Structures are given as structure tokens and as C-alpha cells.
Amino acid sequence: MSEGAVGFAVFVGLCIALAAGAHYFLRRFFLASLLSALASTALFQIIAALYIGYFDPFWPIAVMFSAPIALGISLLVGLLLWISWASRKKGPFR
């Protein structure tokens, strides 16, 4: 795997983990999606800065492109969790 593919895999895994946690603990669907997208984007930029030793000078552009991807992943994870909870009649979406 190339370094870019590993970075994307880390980003997607981070988005899925934070989205699942946010949707589990927060009742509002879109608030949980938005907060997890912002948190995963910011945390990924911090992890990347720790990895390379400095903040990339183009980090604002990276945030502009990664935030919508993180929001899409968070919405998808939230929808899947909502369907799972609705089918079992358990969880925060009663």
C-alpha cells in the first residue's frame, strides 16, 4: 500500500469510529454527524502533523476537501446505526 492509501484508510477508520461514538452518545442526528465530521477532520490533521513533524502549509485546503468526505461517512454511519436501532426498538432513537 502506498503512503496515500494508508493515510486514507486511517482517515476513514477515524471517521467511522468517531461517527459511531457520536451517534451513540448524542440524540440529534445532524448534530452528531457534524460534530464527528469536524472532530475527525481536526484529529486527522493533528495526527498528520505529528507524523511528518510539522503542519502542512496546505492544511486549510486539505480540511476543505476532507470535511465533506467525513460528513458523508458520518451521515452513512448514523443512518446505518439508526436502521439497526429502529429494527430492534432500542437505542437513543426510540
Stockholm file with secondary structure:
# STOCKHOLM 1.0

chainA/1-94         MSEGAVGFAVFVGLCIALAAGAHYFLRRFFLASLLSALASTALFQIIAALYIGYFDPFWPIAVMFSAPIALGISLLVGLLLWISWASRKKGPFR
#=GR chainA/1-94 SS CCHHHHHHHHHHHHHHHHHHHHHHHCSCHHHHHHHHHHHHHHHHHHHHHHHHSSCCTTHHHHHHHHHHHHHHHHHHHHHHHHHHHHHHTCSSCC
#=GC SS_cons        CCHHHHHHHHHHHHHHHHHHHHHHHCSCHHHHHHHHHHHHHHHHHHHHHHHHSSCCTTHHHHHHHHHHHHHHHHHHHHHHHHHHHHHHTCSSCC
//
